[in-house]
Amino acid sequence: MPDTNDKDKDKSYQPDEADYITLEFDDGMVVECEIMGVFDFEGKEYIALIPEDDSDDVYIYGYKEIGDDEFEMVDIEDDDEFEKVVEEFERITAE
């Protein structure tokens, strides 16, 4: 399983090949996450991550490509936007 920091991503991501990312939070907590996928909603891209912590949580962030094989994750600050993105994610995963 390849480890990457939160700015690297294999552009040849395949749903059957698990890619992982390590998140480091401000409080010092480090969580290894599987990249579930990137999806579009209302003209923006978002990334869904599954933490490897035996929880049922899914982390969703804004997603921006910043170059070949590099991306940036952005916190979704607006509560209304976050709720809509979560609803879209749930709709996509239910299909």
Protein Blocks (a to p, Z undefined) as FASTA:
>chain_A
ZZddfkbccfkbcfklccddddddfkopacddddfbdcdeehiacdddddfehpabdcdd
ddddfbehiacddddfblklmmmmmmmmmmmmmZZ
